[in-house]
Amino acid sequence: MKNLVVGLGSMGKRRIRLMQDMYPEDEIVGVDGREDRRNEAKEQFKINCFASIAEAREKAVEAAFVCTSPLSHNKIITECLNNGWNVFTELNLVSDGYEENIALAKKKQCKLFLSSTFLYREEVQYISRKIMNESWNYIYHIGQYLPDWHPWENYKDFFIGDKRTNGCREIMAIELPWLTNVFGNISGYNVVANKMTALNIDYNDNYMIQFTHESGSKGILVVDVVSPVAVRKLEVYKENSYLSWNGTPDSLMEYNAENDSVECVQLHETQEHREGYRAFVVENAYRNEIREFMEVIRGERTPKYGFEQDLNVLKLIDALEAQG
């Protein structure tokens, strides 16, 4: 198999590094309009790089990884599909071209795969096994001050500064796929939101959302780009049961009714963390979804998450932003 990575930003580089480790027999090429990124990738990963997808067509490409800014995804995905390439895309955050690309992928008999990394976290899978379609309550807070997301660049130069792909929207697009997978589809919601910082942005910087799920579960989701401390804190409970998780592999806790104590859950998988990222950014989940994409291409399985599900999630986010 030959793999094409489209876009050589930080996420594209992560995908290249992981694929070189997982599939050393495959050839990986990079595509990016910026010469500095191409030169850096050539030096760091010893791969061939091209300035455009059209140039890369000289290679026998089977799979494209779209790792550019979200608003550029639609046209890139369409071009890749028209080339007959299977597509793995990072979060799109907007639904531009979704229905057209779903239809195009079917016409070209290509696989269209959407990243949803938290679905591949072992902690999330453990929580899901515990929930088992029963009625639970949860309180979940995710937040981090916007300028701290990429401290090496101005947040206005990063897609999280754009209203259509803003930081709160990205958090919701990351979290809602696994929350609805674990607790069930959303049947109702109420939103309180406003702007409470002096940041130069034209969107709400914090949301408090009350959800009800078709399963009977209820939850409060707090999302913000305000907190000066990066926070990810989840509490899930019902009668005689309690789970908490701070997003890191060693922070999943569970109430033991026999001992009347809260104990750390020991998971089997050895977690891999890359220096320079927050503690809750774990490499294993990225490996797991790349592996699943390769298995989907080979026809060995169907993906956990796709464009059809994501279209519903994006419509929900649109509604939450509108109510806020």
C-alpha positions in Angstrom: 0.0 0.0 0.0 1.2 3.5 -0.7 0.0 6.3 1.6 -0.3 10.0 0.9 -0.4 12.5 3.7 -2.0 15.8 2.7 -0.8 18.7 4.7 2.3 18.7 6.8 1.2 20.6 9.9 1.5 19.2 13.4 -1.2 16.6 13.0 0.1 15.5 9.6 3.6 15.0 11.1 2.1 12.9 13.9 0.4 10.7 11.4 3.6 10.3 9.3 5.6 9.3 12.4 3.1 6.8 13.6 2.6 5.2 10.1 6.4 4.9 9.6 6.5 3.0 12.8 3.4 0.9 12.2 3.8 0.3 8.4 7.5 0.6 7.6 7.0 -1.3 4.3 4.7 1.4 2.9 5.8 4.5 1.1 4.6 7.8 2.5 4.7 11.1 0.6 3.8 14.5 1.8 1.8 17.3 0.1 1.8 20.9 1.2 1.8 24.3 -0.5 4.4 25.6 1.9 8.0 25.0 0.9 9.3 25.3 4.5 7.0 22.4 5.6 8.0 20.3 2.7 11.7 20.8 3.4 11.1 20.1 7.1 9.3 16.9 6.4 12.0 15.8 3.9 14.6 16.3 6.5 12.7 14.9 9.5 11.0 11.9 7.9 13.2 11.2 4.8 10.1 11.3 2.5 9.3 12.8 -0.9 7.1 15.8 -0.8 5.0 17.7 -3.4 3.5 21.1 -3.7 0.1 19.9 -4.9 -2.1 16.9 -5.1 -1.9 17.0 -8.9 1.9 16.6 -8.7 1.5 13.6 -6.3 -0.6 11.7 -8.8 2.6 10.4 -10.3 2.8 8.1 -7.3 0.6 5.0 -7.0 -1.4 6.4 -4.1 -4.0 4.3 -2.4 -4.9 6.4 0.7 -4.8 10.1 1.5 -4.6 11.6 5.0 -6.2 15.1 5.0 -4.4 17.0 7.8 -4.9 20.6 6.8 -7.0 23.4 8.3 -10.7 22.3 8.5 -12.1 24.9 6.0 -9.8 23.5 3.3 -10.9 19.9 3.8 -13.9 19.9 1.4 -12.1 20.7 -1.8 -9.1 18.4 -0.9 -11.3 15.5 -0.1 -13.2 15.9 -3.4 -9.9 16.0 -5.3 -8.6 12.9 -3.6 -11.8 11.0 -4.2 -11.8 12.0 -7.9 -8.3 10.5 -8.1 -9.8 7.2 -6.7 -8.0 7.5 -3.4 -9.4 6.3 -0.1 -9.5 9.2 2.4 -8.8 9.6 6.1 -9.6 13.1 7.3 -9.1 15.0 10.5 -12.0 16.9 12.1 -13.8 19.0 9.5 -15.8 21.2 11.9 -18.1 22.3 9.1 -20.4 20.2 6.9 -19.4 21.8 3.6 -19.6 19.2 0.8 -20.5 16.3 3.1 -23.5 14.9 1.1 -21.6 15.4 -2.2 -18.5 13.7 -0.9 -20.4 10.8 0.6 -22.1 10.2 -2.8 -18.7 10.7 -4.6 -17.0 8.1 -2.4 -19.7 5.6 -3.2 -19.4 6.3 -6.9 -15.6 5.9 -6.9 -15.8 2.9 -4.6 -13.5 4.7 -2.1 -13.5 4.5 1.7 -14.2 7.8 3.5 -13.0 7.7 7.1 -13.3 10.4 9.7 -11.0 10.8 12.7 -12.7 10.6 16.1 -9.8 9.8 18.3 -11.5 9.6 21.7 -13.6 6.7 20.5 -10.3 4.7 20.4 -9.3 5.6 24.0 -9.3 2.6 26.2 -10.7 4.7 29.1 -13.7 5.7 26.9 -14.3 2.1 25.9 -14.2 1.0 29.6 -16.7 3.7 30.5 -18.9 2.6 27.6 -18.9 -1.0 28.9 -20.0 0.2 32.3 -22.9 2.4 31.0 -24.5 -0.4 28.9 -27.5 1.7 27.8 -28.6 2.3 31.4 -29.5 5.7 32.8 -26.6 7.6 34.3 -25.9 11.3 35.1 -22.6 13.0 34.1 -20.8 16.3 34.5 -18.0 17.0 32.1 -15.8 20.1 31.9 -13.3 20.6 29.1 -11.5 23.9 28.8 -8.2 25.7 28.1 -7.3 29.3 27.5 -7.3 29.9 23.8 -3.8 31.5 23.4 -2.3 28.5 25.2 -3.5 26.0 22.5 -0.7 26.8 20.2 1.6 29.2 22.2 4.1 29.4 19.4 1.6 31.3 17.1 -1.1 33.9 17.4 -4.5 32.3 17.9 -5.9 34.6 15.2 -3.6 32.9 12.7 -4.9 29.4 13.7 -8.3 28.0 12.7 -9.6 28.2 16.3 -9.7 32.0 15.9 -12.2 31.7 13.0 -15.9 31.8 14.0 -16.8 28.9 11.7 -14.1 26.7 13.2 -13.8 28.2 16.6 -12.2 26.6 19.7 -15.4 25.8 21.5 -16.8 24.2 18.3 -13.7 22.1 18.0 -14.0 20.8 21.6 -17.6 19.9 21.0 -16.8 18.2 17.7 -14.2 16.1 19.6 -16.4 15.2 22.6 -19.9 14.8 21.2 -19.2 11.7 19.0 -18.0 9.6 22.0 -20.6 11.1 24.4 -23.4 10.2 22.1 -21.8 6.8 21.4 -21.7 6.0 25.1 -24.8 7.7 26.5 -27.0 7.6 23.4 -28.4 10.1 21.0 -29.4 13.5 22.2 -33.2 14.0 22.8 -33.1 17.5 24.3 -30.7 20.3 25.4 -30.5 23.7 27.0 -27.7 26.1 26.4 -26.2 29.0 28.4 -23.3 30.8 26.7 -21.6 34.1 26.5 -18.2 35.8 26.0 -16.4 36.5 29.2 -12.8 37.2 28.1 -11.1 40.1 26.4 -9.9 37.8 23.6 -10.2 39.2 20.0 -12.8 36.7 18.9 -16.3 37.1 17.6 -17.9 34.0 19.2 -18.9 32.8 22.6 -15.9 31.6 24.6 -17.8 29.4 27.1 -20.9 27.1 27.1 -22.8 25.3 29.8 -25.1 22.7 28.1 -27.6 20.5 29.7 -28.3 17.3 27.7 -30.9 14.6 27.9 -30.3 11.4 26.0 -32.7 8.9 24.5 -31.3 6.3 26.9 -32.6 8.3 29.8 -29.1 9.5 30.8 -28.7 13.2 31.6 -25.5 15.3 31.4 -24.0 18.7 31.8 -21.2 19.6 29.4 -19.1 22.6 30.2 -16.9 23.8 27.3 -14.7 26.9 27.3 -11.6 28.6 26.0 -11.3 30.5 29.2 -9.7 28.3 31.9 -6.1 29.3 32.5 -5.5 25.6 33.5 -6.1 23.0 30.9 -8.9 20.9 32.3 -10.7 17.7 31.4 -12.8 16.4 34.2 -15.6 13.9 33.9 -17.9 12.5 36.7 -20.4 9.8 35.9 -22.8 8.3 38.5 -26.0 6.5 39.3 -27.2 4.6 42.4 -24.2 2.7 43.9 -22.0 3.5 40.9 -19.5 6.3 40.2 -16.7 6.9 37.7 -14.4 9.8 37.3 -11.7 10.6 34.7 -9.4 13.5 34.2 -8.4 12.5 30.6 -5.1 10.8 31.5 -4.5 7.1 31.5 -3.8 7.0 35.2 -6.8 9.1 36.3 -9.8 6.7 35.6 -11.4 6.0 39.0 -14.3 3.8 40.0 -16.4 3.4 43.1 -16.0 0.0 44.8 -19.3 -0.7 46.7 -17.8 -3.6 48.6 -15.0 -1.5 50.0 -16.9 1.8 50.0 -13.9 3.4 48.3 -12.9 5.0 45.0 -10.1 3.1 43.3 -7.9 3.6 40.3 -8.9 1.4 37.3 -5.9 -0.5 35.9 -6.2 -0.7 32.2 -4.2 -3.3 30.2 -2.8 -1.3 27.4 0.5 0.5 28.0 -0.2 4.1 27.2 2.2 6.1 25.0 2.6 9.8 25.6 4.6 12.2 23.4 6.7 14.9 25.1 5.4 18.4 24.5 1.7 17.6 24.6 -0.8 17.8 27.4 -1.0 14.6 29.6 -4.4 13.7 28.2 -3.0 13.6 24.6 -2.2 9.9 24.3 -0.6 8.4 21.2 -2.3 5.0 21.4 -5.6 6.2 20.3 -4.1 7.8 17.2 -2.4 4.5 16.4 -5.7 2.6 16.9 -7.7 4.7 14.5 -4.9 4.6 11.8 -5.0 0.8 12.2 -8.7 0.7 11.8 -8.6 2.9 8.7 -6.1 0.4 7.1 -8.5 -2.5 8.1 -11.4 -0.6 6.6 -9.6 -0.2 3.3 -8.9 -3.9 3.2 -12.5 -4.7 3.8 -11.9 -6.3 7.2 -14.2 -4.1 9.2 -16.6 -1.1 9.2 -15.5 2.2 10.8 -16.7 3.2 14.3 -17.5 6.7 13.0 -18.2 8.3 9.6 -19.4 11.2 7.7 -23.1 10.3 8.2 -22.8 10.3 12.0 -20.6 13.4 11.9 -23.1 15.3 9.8 -25.6 14.8 12.6 -23.1 15.9 15.2 -22.3 19.1 13.2 -26.0 19.9 12.9 -26.3 19.5 16.7 -23.3 21.9 17.2 -24.9 24.4 14.9 -28.1 24.3 16.9 -26.1 24.6 20.2 -24.3 27.7 18.9 -27.5 29.2 17.7 -29.2 28.7 21.1 -26.2 30.1 22.9 
